[in-house]
Amino acid sequence: MTTRTLPPAAYDKVTATVGRDTGEQRTATLWTHAAALVRHAHDHGLAPTDDRPAGPDGLLKSLESLADCHPSLAPLADPAVLPLWEQPLGATAWAAIEEFWDRHPALEDEHRVDGYALGDTYQLLSEEARKGRALCQTPPWVARLLLRLSLEPAMEEWGPANVRMIDPACGTGHIAVAAFHMTRVPPVRGRRPAPVGHGPQAVERRALAAVTGVDLDAYAVALTAYRLLASSASVLGVSLDRVPASWPVNVTAADSLLDRTEPLLAAGTYHACVANPPYITPKDPVVRDQVRAAYPQVAAGKYSLALPFTALMLEHLAVPDGFVAQLTANSFMKREFGRRYVTEFLPRYDARWIIDTSGAYIPGHGTPTCILVHRARPPVGDTVTVVRGNRGEPHIPEDPAQGLVWRAIEEAVDSRLAWDRFQAGADLARRDGGDTA
């Protein structure tokens, strides 16, 4: 799957044009992106009405119509989330938005409905989200590997009908949507998993119930909800207003690190916790001290927020033996703030994978990264699978998913997983043979 991407300057130009009208950059971003979302809904037959009303007032009417389709979409008409009703848009700014999306449609190739391009364009449009909250979407091919090492074995262990997963830093929902697809059609590796339901509606409802996303950005959360519902509605061949209001869409805007009242952040709930958490140090000294007080075991010195997210997932969110996977900055391996994390915190948990992704080309990720996979239990055995990097990409690959380094990582993972399955089968055969004897 590929998306049509433009240089960042193209997005900056349209938001600057709209910002001259609104007087506020955040509102300009939301006007521009909401127009793409409404186009997406109409172009894919997801909107309750066939015709897209014209002009800025028509956009507001379309958002109100979408918000009425399902309780989880109500934020699309909430001025606290989208302050568009309070800052009307002039004709010049609206013409710039319409012209931009006419020339650069925020739709995936092959007419995908699950909105990866919508998620990417929000990141590109919102400088405030990129720089203020370190919003950086996880490419689908990276999300799939994270889920393959966490959600997939969780489904094999507990059964796909029972598993729940969370991304506590979900952004616009790239990992959550990939997890939704995986729970809808669980992979078959070695043995056939139990069905998640009977009939398409049961499958869709169960897949929605299995996936949870939480993020600070209320609009990004609303976009995640829209993408999940759009995926289900398209499979069922209906518009969004035909998806039952009772179907769960488990996404909410909250501070995952500090909120202990949000039901979706209840302790010991999730069999798989998967994230690409922010790597920044909190700029607000009050927040920085609050996080340090809540996670003293990892938040030392000028800490990266990725470390408290590890502690959150392993200590609070995961069920016993649950799988925790994250793409994270590798700075904790080299800087003083990571000393306690490496020497005291991580050794308490069962490390399964450490994968060096610093040499892979991951668009939007200028920070060297790695993948960590743990289970929420004390260490078992004395083996950790490590995929080490020798060199980076010789040049920027045309398709990052097919880059030499990333393909080498996937091949190393494939080889190890195949060996593990062979070993498990051989051990089972030996046990069965011993029982027969």
Secondary structure, DSSP 4 states (H G I P E B T S, - for coil): --B----HHHHHHHHHHHHHHHS-HHHHHHHHHHHHHHHHHHHTT-SSSSS---HHHHHHHHHHHHHTT-GGGGGGG-TTT-TTTTS---HHHHHHHHHHHHHS---BGGG-SS-HHHHHHHHHH-HHHHHHS---PPPHHHHHHHHHTTHHHHHHHH-TTT--EEETT-TTSHHHHHHHHHHHS---SSSPPPPS-SSHHHHHHHHHHHEEEEES-HHHHHHHHHHHHHHHHHHHT--GGGS-TTS--EEEE--TTT-SS-GGG-TT-EEEEEE----SPPSSHHHHHHHHHH-TTT--SS--THHHHHHIIIIIIEEEEEEEEEEEEGGGGTSGGGHHIIIIIGGGSEEEEEEE-TTS--TT--S-EEEEEEESSS--SS--EEE------SS--SSGGG-HHHHHHHHHHHHHHHHHHHHHHHHHHHHHHHHH-
